[in-house]
Amino acid sequence: MVTEVIMKRELFGHQISQKSKTEFFSATDLEKAGNEWRRINGLGRFNLPQFLKLKSTIEFINELDLKFNTKSLINSRGRNANTWVHPLLFIDIALSISPKLKIEVYEWIYDTLIKNRNNSGDSYKEMSSALWQRHTNHRDFPTFIINVAEYIKNQIGVNDWNEATKEQLEIRDKIHIAIKLYCNVLTSTKEAIRLGVAEYIKPQLEIC
C-alpha cells in the first residue's frame, strides 16, 4: 500500500503516532508519554530538543542518514507539529527517557502492526476488484463498496482503523481475501460478503 497513513500506538495511556509507509515515529508523542511516566515515578522532565542537540545524538543521526541514505530526523511545521524520527533513533530517545520505555519500543519495532495495516490495504483493492466484476450496477458501485467497508468494520468492532489492533487488522485482511475468493465462485456479491465475514467472525448485522 503506497498511501502514507498515521497509525496510533498506545504507550502508558498516551497515543504515539507512527507513519505506515516510512515507519517513522513521532518523537514528540514519545516525549509526552515519557515525561508522564517520569512524573509518576518522581523523575525530572526529559527535554527532547536538548537531547537532539547533544554531540553524541548528532553523530548517531549522521550515521543513520549515511546508513539508510535518508534523513532520520524530520521536523514538521505548523500547529500540532511533530518531530518524526527513524525507528532506531526512536529507540535511542526511549532509552534516554527510561530503560522501561526502551523495552516497550523494542516490542513495537518488531511487531507486525504496520505490516498488517499495509497488507489489509492491498487485500482491500483485490476484494474491490472482485466485487466490481460481480456487481450488476457499476454506477452505484462507489456507494456499494463504501457500505461493504463499513459493514466489515462494524462486524470486527472497530471505530477507527488507524487505532485498530494487530489482531483486528489480521482479521480484516483475511476477510478481504475470503470475499475475493467467494466472488470467484458465486454470482451474488451479498452472499460472498456474508460468507467471507462468517469465515472469521459471527455476523452481528445484516448486509446492507
Secondary structure, 3 states (H helix, E strand, C coil): CCCCCEEEEEECCEEEEEECCCCCEEHHHHHHHHHHHHHHCCCCCCCHHHHHHCHHHHHHHHHHHHHHCCCCEEECCCCCCCEEECHHHHHHHHHHHCHHHHHHHHHHHHCCHHHHHHHHHHHHHHHHHHHHHHCCCHHHHHHHHHHHHHHHHHHHCCCCHHHCCHHHHHHHHHHHHHHHHHHCCCCCHHHHHHHHHHCCCCCCCCCC
